[in-house]
């Protein structure tokens, strides 16, 4: 026993005795073995239990927390094991800080994975069931924002554990943030514009709109800009501040795209001709298989024409299909109006020249 105690207290290196090294190794090995066993238990037994339940959240939660908790347990094991060694002050401080950073990172990682599980199980079914498509854009933005907040808090905690004054750090960040904000007023205006768009919902993804002299389909609503795909196939990026500061025409009603157009008949067209033209327009629109609802009206005595306005609605789809429908309608109008002898008007100017002026010439 005396010999054992002598070996137990034998000095090795840097003030460490045999007992320090043995305890360090024992804690390290025990922690690794226990962590591995718990990881295997979670991947096998717990996974079978969650698969038998009707609640999908426990499956996502187990998947989300399994790996982060395993590495967190390893980090705690290493930190505990180092407590049994006699280390120089700077080495002890360095190792403690490093392990603290690792543990904080894995905790933040675990929280973000839990947020992913909540989004998949609870948020996305609600988003998919809703009629509006703006929430499809809002959820990823909110998800990234919340994750950024988690990681910022983790960084602050790390700096706090490293001995930095968090209050002074936040004050400095506040002053720096104010300077950045003053230099990035346009970016902040666009950010506030995105909040207005999400709140008022003047349009949503897949809506046909006209804004800033551009007509097209909304493909994306982001924090900085709205992207619109035009009939020419271009993608136009319009800053949110510009979108909310000017009129936006939404041509979409109850999920259908609306098209309105006006044609003019010459002023020598009689009442029978106007009524015939209205009937032809109604027949063309009613007979087209892709048009669900149509309106035709004699709307105005314009300067150069008797104006007929027709409006029709089609299911939203590709811009090419929408243009094909317009082309079909316009060709049918031209063909049937020509066959009926109906003349379309075009801008004309009539000059009345006094006879005296003609004689002088």
C-alpha positions as CSV (number, residue, x, y, z in Angstrom):
1,X,0.0,0.0,0.0
2,X,2.8,2.4,0.9
3,X,4.5,1.7,-2.5
4,X,1.2,2.3,-4.2
5,X,0.8,5.6,-2.5
6,X,4.3,6.6,-3.5
7,X,3.6,5.7,-7.1
8,X,0.3,7.5,-6.9
9,X,2.0,10.7,-5.8
10,X,5.0,10.4,-8.0
11,X,5.7,13.7,-9.8
12,X,5.8,13.5,-13.5
13,X,5.9,16.9,-15.3
14,X,5.0,20.5,-14.7
15,X,3.8,19.7,-11.1
16,X,1.5,16.9,-12.2
17,X,1.6,13.6,-10.4
18,X,0.6,10.1,-11.5
19,X,-2.8,10.6,-9.8
20,X,-3.5,13.7,-11.9
21,X,-2.8,12.0,-15.1
22,X,-4.7,8.8,-14.1
23,X,-7.8,10.9,-13.1
24,X,-7.5,13.0,-16.2
25,X,-7.4,9.9,-18.4
26,X,-10.2,8.1,-16.5
27,X,-12.5,11.1,-16.8
28,X,-11.7,11.5,-20.4
29,X,-12.3,7.8,-21.3
30,X,-15.4,7.6,-19.2
31,X,-16.9,10.7,-20.7
32,X,-16.1,9.5,-24.2
33,X,-17.7,6.0,-23.6
34,X,-20.8,7.5,-21.9
35,X,-21.3,10.0,-24.6
36,X,-20.9,7.3,-27.3
37,X,-23.3,5.0,-25.5
38,X,-25.9,7.8,-25.1
39,X,-25.5,8.7,-28.7
40,X,-26.1,5.1,-29.8
41,X,-29.1,4.8,-27.4
42,X,-30.6,8.0,-29.0
43,X,-30.0,6.8,-32.5
44,X,-31.4,3.3,-31.9
45,X,-33.8,2.9,-29.0
46,X,-35.1,6.5,-28.7
47,X,-35.5,6.7,-32.5
48,X,-37.7,3.5,-32.5
49,X,-39.8,5.1,-29.7
50,X,-40.3,8.3,-31.6
51,X,-41.1,6.5,-34.9
52,X,-44.0,4.7,-33.1
53,X,-45.5,7.9,-31.9
54,X,-48.0,10.0,-33.9
55,X,-46.2,13.2,-33.1
56,X,-43.7,14.2,-35.8
57,X,-42.1,16.8,-33.6
58,X,-40.2,14.3,-31.4
59,X,-38.6,12.8,-34.5
60,X,-37.4,16.2,-35.7
61,X,-36.3,17.1,-32.2
62,X,-34.3,13.9,-31.8
63,X,-32.7,14.5,-35.2
64,X,-31.9,18.1,-34.3
65,X,-30.4,17.5,-30.9
66,X,-28.7,14.2,-31.3
67,X,-25.4,15.4,-32.8
68,X,-25.1,18.7,-30.9
69,X,-25.7,17.1,-27.6
70,X,-23.2,14.4,-28.3
71,X,-20.4,16.9,-29.1
72,X,-21.6,19.1,-26.2
73,X,-21.1,16.1,-23.9
74,X,-17.6,15.6,-25.3
75,X,-16.8,19.2,-24.7
76,X,-18.0,19.1,-21.1
77,X,-16.0,15.9,-20.6
78,X,-12.8,17.5,-21.8
79,X,-13.4,20.6,-19.6
80,X,-14.0,18.4,-16.6
81,X,-11.0,16.3,-17.3
82,X,-8.7,19.3,-17.5
83,X,-9.8,20.2,-13.9
84,X,-7.7,17.3,-12.7
85,X,-4.4,18.5,-14.2
86,X,-2.0,21.0,-12.8
87,X,-1.5,23.5,-15.6
88,X,0.4,26.7,-15.9
89,X,-1.9,29.7,-15.5
90,X,-1.8,30.8,-19.1
91,X,-2.3,27.2,-20.4
92,X,-5.2,26.7,-18.0
93,X,-6.8,29.9,-19.0
94,X,-6.3,29.2,-22.7
95,X,-7.8,25.7,-22.5
96,X,-10.7,26.8,-20.4
97,X,-11.5,29.6,-22.8
98,X,-11.2,27.4,-25.8
99,X,-13.5,24.7,-24.3
100,X,-16.0,27.5,-23.3
101,X,-16.1,28.7,-26.9
102,X,-16.6,25.2,-28.2
103,X,-19.4,24.5,-25.7
104,X,-21.2,27.8,-26.5
105,X,-21.0,27.1,-30.2
106,X,-22.6,23.7,-29.8
107,X,-25.3,25.1,-27.6
108,X,-26.1,27.7,-30.2
109,X,-26.0,25.1,-32.9
110,X,-28.4,22.9,-30.9
111,X,-30.8,25.9,-30.5
112,X,-30.8,26.7,-34.2
113,X,-31.5,23.0,-35.0
114,X,-34.4,23.0,-32.6
115,X,-35.7,26.1,-34.4
116,X,-35.5,24.2,-37.7
117,X,-37.6,21.4,-36.2
118,X,-40.2,23.9,-35.0
119,X,-40.3,25.5,-38.4
120,X,-40.7,22.1,-40.2
121,X,-43.3,20.7,-37.9
122,X,-45.4,23.7,-36.8
123,X,-44.7,26.7,-39.1
124,X,-44.5,25.2,-42.6
125,X,-47.9,23.3,-42.5
126,X,-49.5,26.6,-41.5
127,X,-47.7,28.4,-44.3
128,X,-48.6,25.8,-46.9
129,X,-52.2,25.9,-45.9
130,X,-52.5,29.7,-46.1
131,X,-53.7,31.3,-49.4
132,X,-51.1,34.1,-49.3
133,X,-47.6,33.5,-50.7
134,X,-45.9,36.3,-48.9
135,X,-45.5,34.2,-45.8
136,X,-43.5,31.8,-48.0
137,X,-41.0,34.7,-48.3
138,X,-41.4,35.9,-44.8
139,X,-40.7,32.6,-43.0
140,X,-37.1,32.2,-44.4
141,X,-36.3,35.8,-43.6
142,X,-37.6,35.5,-40.0
143,X,-35.7,32.2,-39.7
144,X,-32.4,33.7,-40.7
145,X,-33.0,36.7,-38.5
146,X,-33.7,34.6,-35.4
147,X,-30.7,32.4,-36.1
148,X,-28.6,35.5,-36.4
149,X,-29.8,36.7,-33.0
150,X,-28.9,33.4,-31.4
151,X,-25.4,33.5,-32.8
152,X,-24.9,37.1,-31.8
153,X,-26.0,36.2,-28.3
154,X,-23.6,33.3,-28.3
155,X,-20.7,35.6,-29.4
156,X,-21.6,38.0,-26.6
157,X,-21.6,35.2,-24.1
158,X,-18.2,34.0,-25.4
159,X,-16.7,37.5,-25.1
160,X,-18.2,37.8,-21.6
161,X,-16.6,34.6,-20.5
162,X,-13.3,35.7,-22.0
163,X,-13.3,38.7,-19.6
164,X,-14.5,41.4,-21.9
165,X,-17.0,44.1,-20.7
166,X,-20.1,43.3,-22.6
167,X,-21.7,46.6,-21.7
168,X,-18.8,48.6,-23.2
169,X,-18.8,46.3,-26.2
170,X,-22.5,46.9,-26.8
171,X,-22.0,50.6,-26.4
172,X,-19.3,50.6,-28.9
173,X,-21.4,48.5,-31.3
174,X,-24.3,51.0,-30.8
175,X,-22.1,54.0,-31.8
176,X,-20.7,52.1,-34.7
177,X,-24.2,50.9,-35.7
178,X,-25.4,54.5,-35.7
179,X,-22.6,55.5,-38.0
180,X,-23.3,52.6,-40.3
181,X,-27.1,53.5,-40.2
182,X,-26.3,57.0,-41.3
183,X,-24.2,55.8,-44.1
184,X,-26.8,53.2,-45.2
185,X,-30.0,55.1,-45.3
186,X,-31.0,53.6,-48.6
187,X,-30.6,50.1,-47.2
188,X,-32.7,51.0,-44.2
189,X,-35.3,52.6,-46.4
190,X,-35.5,49.3,-48.4
191,X,-35.8,47.3,-45.2
192,X,-38.6,49.5,-43.9
193,X,-40.2,49.2,-47.3
194,X,-40.2,45.4,-47.0
195,X,-42.0,45.6,-43.7
196,X,-44.6,47.8,-45.3
197,X,-45.0,45.3,-48.2
198,X,-45.4,42.3,-45.8
199,X,-47.9,44.3,-43.6
200,X,-50.1,45.7,-46.4
201,X,-49.7,42.8,-48.9
202,X,-50.4,44.9,-52.0
203,X,-49.2,41.8,-54.0
204,X,-47.7,38.4,-53.5
205,X,-45.5,36.0,-55.3
206,X,-46.9,34.9,-58.7
207,X,-49.1,38.1,-59.0
208,X,-49.1,40.0,-62.2
209,X,-48.3,43.7,-61.4
210,X,-47.2,47.0,-63.0
211,X,-44.7,49.1,-61.0
212,X,-42.1,51.6,-62.1
213,X,-43.3,51.3,-65.8
214,X,-42.5,47.5,-65.6
215,X,-45.2,44.9,-66.0
216,X,-44.5,41.3,-65.0
217,X,-44.9,38.5,-62.5
218,X,-43.5,38.8,-58.9
219,X,-40.9,36.1,-58.4
220,X,-39.4,37.2,-55.1
221,X,-40.1,39.7,-52.3
222,X,-36.9,40.2,-50.2
223,X,-35.6,42.5,-47.5
224,X,-34.0,44.8,-50.1
225,X,-36.0,44.5,-53.3
226,X,-38.8,43.0,-55.3
227,X,-38.0,41.0,-58.4
228,X,-40.4,41.1,-61.3
229,X,-40.1,38.9,-64.4
230,X,-41.3,40.9,-67.4
231,X,-43.0,39.8,-70.6
232,X,-39.7,40.2,-72.4
233,X,-38.1,37.6,-70.1
234,X,-36.0,40.1,-68.1
235,X,-35.8,40.0,-64.3
236,X,-36.2,43.6,-63.0
237,X,-35.0,44.3,-59.4
238,X,-37.0,47.2,-57.9
239,X,-35.9,48.5,-54.5
240,X,-38.6,48.2,-51.8
241,X,-38.4,51.9,-51.1
242,X,-39.4,52.7,-54.7
243,X,-42.2,50.1,-54.6
244,X,-43.9,51.6,-51.5
245,X,-43.5,55.2,-52.7
246,X,-45.4,54.9,-56.0
247,X,-48.7,53.4,-57.2
248,X,-48.6,49.6,-57.8
249,X,-51.2,48.1,-60.1
250,X,-52.0,44.5,-59.3
251,X,-53.6,42.7,-62.2
252,X,-54.4,39.6,-60.1
253,X,-57.8,38.9,-58.7
254,X,-58.6,35.8,-56.7
255,X,-55.6,34.0,-58.2
256,X,-56.4,35.0,-61.8
257,X,-54.6,37.4,-64.1
258,X,-56.6,40.3,-65.5
259,X,-56.0,41.8,-68.9
260,X,-57.8,45.0,-70.1
261,X,-57.6,46.5,-73.5
262,X,-59.4,49.1,-75.6
263,X,-60.0,49.2,-79.3
264,X,-61.6,52.0,-81.3
265,X,-64.1,52.0,-84.1
266,X,-64.3,54.9,-86.6
267,X,-67.0,57.5,-86.0
268,X,-68.9,56.5,-89.2
269,X,-69.8,53.2,-87.5
270,X,-73.5,53.0,-86.8
271,X,-75.3,51.7,-83.7
272,X,-75.7,48.3,-85.4
273,X,-72.0,48.1,-86.1
274,X,-71.2,48.9,-82.5
275,X,-73.5,46.3,-81.2
276,X,-72.1,43.8,-83.8
277,X,-68.6,44.6,-82.6
278,X,-69.6,44.0,-79.0
279,X,-71.2,40.7,-79.9
280,X,-68.1,39.6,-81.8
281,X,-65.8,40.5,-78.9
282,X,-68.0,38.6,-76.4
283,X,-68.1,35.6,-78.7
284,X,-64.3,35.6,-79.1
285,X,-63.7,35.8,-75.3
286,X,-66.4,33.3,-74.4
287,X,-65.1,30.7,-76.9
288,X,-61.5,30.8,-75.8
289,X,-60.9,27.8,-73.5
290,X,-58.4,29.6,-71.2
291,X,-60.6,32.6,-70.5
292,X,-62.9,32.2,-67.5
293,X,-64.7,35.5,-67.2
294,X,-65.0,38.4,-69.7
295,X,-66.6,41.9,-69.8
296,X,-67.1,44.0,-72.9
297,X,-68.5,47.6,-72.9
298,X,-68.8,50.6,-75.1
299,X,-66.9,53.0,-72.9
300,X,-66.1,56.3,-74.5
301,X,-66.5,58.8,-77.3
302,X,-62.8,59.5,-77.7
303,X,-61.2,62.1,-79.9
304,X,-60.6,59.8,-82.8
305,X,-62.6,56.7,-82.1
306,X,-65.7,55.1,-80.5
307,X,-63.9,53.0,-77.8
308,X,-64.8,49.5,-76.8
309,X,-63.1,48.1,-73.7
310,X,-62.9,44.4,-73.0
311,X,-61.5,42.7,-69.8
312,X,-60.9,39.0,-69.3
313,X,-59.4,36.8,-66.6
314,X,-57.1,33.7,-67.0
315,X,-55.5,31.4,-64.5
316,X,-52.0,32.5,-63.5
317,X,-49.3,30.6,-65.2
318,X,-46.3,31.3,-67.4
319,X,-45.9,34.6,-69.1
320,X,-45.5,32.8,-72.4
321,X,-49.0,31.3,-72.0
322,X,-50.5,34.6,-71.0
323,X,-49.0,36.2,-74.2
324,X,-50.3,33.3,-76.3
325,X,-53.8,34.0,-75.0
326,X,-53.5,37.7,-75.9
327,X,-52.2,36.8,-79.3
328,X,-55.1,34.4,-79.9
329,X,-57.7,37.0,-78.9
330,X,-56.1,39.8,-81.0
331,X,-55.8,37.6,-84.1
332,X,-59.5,36.6,-83.7
333,X,-60.6,40.2,-83.3
334,X,-58.7,41.3,-86.4
335,X,-60.0,38.4,-88.5
336,X,-63.6,38.7,-87.5
337,X,-63.7,42.5,-87.6
338,X,-62.3,42.4,-91.2
339,X,-64.8,39.9,-92.2
340,X,-67.7,42.0,-90.8
341,X,-66.4,45.1,-92.4
342,X,-65.8,46.9,-89.1
343,X,-63.1,49.6,-89.4
344,X,-60.8,50.2,-86.5
345,X,-59.9,53.8,-85.9
346,X,-56.5,55.4,-85.6
347,X,-55.5,58.9,-84.6
348,X,-56.3,61.5,-87.3
349,X,-56.1,65.2,-87.6
350,X,-58.5,67.2,-89.7
351,X,-57.5,70.7,-90.7
352,X,-60.2,73.3,-91.8
353,X,-58.5,75.8,-94.1
354,X,-60.4,79.0,-94.8
355,X,-61.2,79.6,-98.5
356,X,-59.6,82.9,-98.4
357,X,-56.3,81.3,-97.4
358,X,-56.6,78.8,-100.3
359,X,-57.2,81.6,-102.8
360,X,-54.1,83.5,-101.5
361,X,-52.1,80.4,-102.2
